[in-house]
């Protein structure tokens, strides 16, 4: 998707925080700002979803949990999109939390499908190749 250049006024404290994030991550100011705006829009569209840093970048999670959206959706697909079975699988989550994950998947299917594909592609050999230090602990 092409980018459109716009001008906007940003409070000084916000600029300073974005600059700090840019320094810490090595990303450009405009890249960080674009990502933050995209996340804010997604959270507005899907109340109950937050974004956190993980090993493979920022991911959509269910607020108040450590669960990423793709985890819930993998189970949801596994139970043939049966909400009652999903509730039983995640009995400690509220209906709203589960519906937030499903709603996010409905709006951002490609993102979550890509994450599920990446996770399914991991094999013992690939893990050993990428993280050789883990192999010595598996004995």
N, C-alpha and C positions, 0 to 999 in steps of 0.2 A: 504494500500500500504506500502510495506517495505521501510525502510530508508537505505540509503547508506551513509557511513561516508566518507567525503572528507575534505581535508585540503585546506585552502585558506588564503591569506593575505588580511587583511582589514585595511584601513586607521584608525589611532588612533582616529580621530574625529568621525568616524562612529562607532567604538567600544564603545566610550563613550556615544554616543546617544543611542545605543542599550542597554547598561547597565542601562542608565537612564530609558528607557522604561520598562526594566525588573524589576527594583526596583518599579516603579510606579504601575505596573500591577500585581506584584507578580509572574510573569512567569519566566521561565528559559531563559537564554541568547540564547540557541540553539532554543528554541521554538519561541521566538520573531523573531529571524533571519530567521527561516524557513518560518514563516508567512509573513514577509516582502518580502522575495524573491518570494514567491508564488503570492503575490499581484502585485509585479513589473512585473512578467511574464504575469499575466492577463491583466494589463494595457497596456503592449506592444501589446498583441493580440487584444485588444479592445480599440483603442484610443477614448478618450471621457469618459472613465470610471475612477472613482477615488474611493478610499476606505475611509470611515470615521467611527468614533466610534458612536455607537448608544446605546440605552438602552439594546439591546440584543447582543452586540458585534459589530465587524466591518462588514460593509455591503458595497456592490457595489452600487455606486450612479452615476447619470448622472452629469458630471462635470458642475459646474456653477449653479446647482440647489440643492434643498433639497430633490429631488426625488430619492428613491431607485429603482433599476432596477426591483425588483419584482412588484412594483406599476405599472410601465409602462406595464409590461408583463401581469399582471392581466387584465388590460384594453384591451390590444391587443387580448388576448384570448376571452375576453367578446365581442369584436366586430368581432369575428370570423376571426381573423388575417387579417383584412382588413386595409391596411396601410392608405388609405384615411380617414377612420373613426377614426383611431388612431390620425392622424394629426388634425382632428377637435376636438377631445377630449382634446388634448394638443396643442392647437393652438399657444401658446406662446413659444413652443420648436421648434428648427430647425429640419429639416429632418435628419441632421447628429446626433443630440442628440437622436432622436428616433431610428435611425438605430444602434447607439452604443448599446442601450439597447437590441434591437433584436439580434444583433451580439453576445453580451455577453450571452444572453439566449441560443443561438444556441450552443455556446462552453461550457457553464457551466450550462446546463439544470437541472441537479440533484440538484445543490445548490439552484437555484431559485425556483424549484418545492418544495423543502423542506421548504423554507421560506414562500411560498404561503400557503402550508399546515399548517404550524405553525400559520400563521395569521388567517386562516379560523377556526382554532380550538378554538379561543377565544370566550367566551360567557360572558354574563353579570355576571353570577355566578363565572366564573373563574377569571374575572377581580376583582370582589369584594374579592375573596379569596386571590389573589396575592397582591392586592393593597387596603386593607381595608380602608386606610385613604381617598381614593377617594370617598367612599360611602357617607361620611358626607357632601360632597359638591354637591351631586346630588339631594338634597332635595329641 
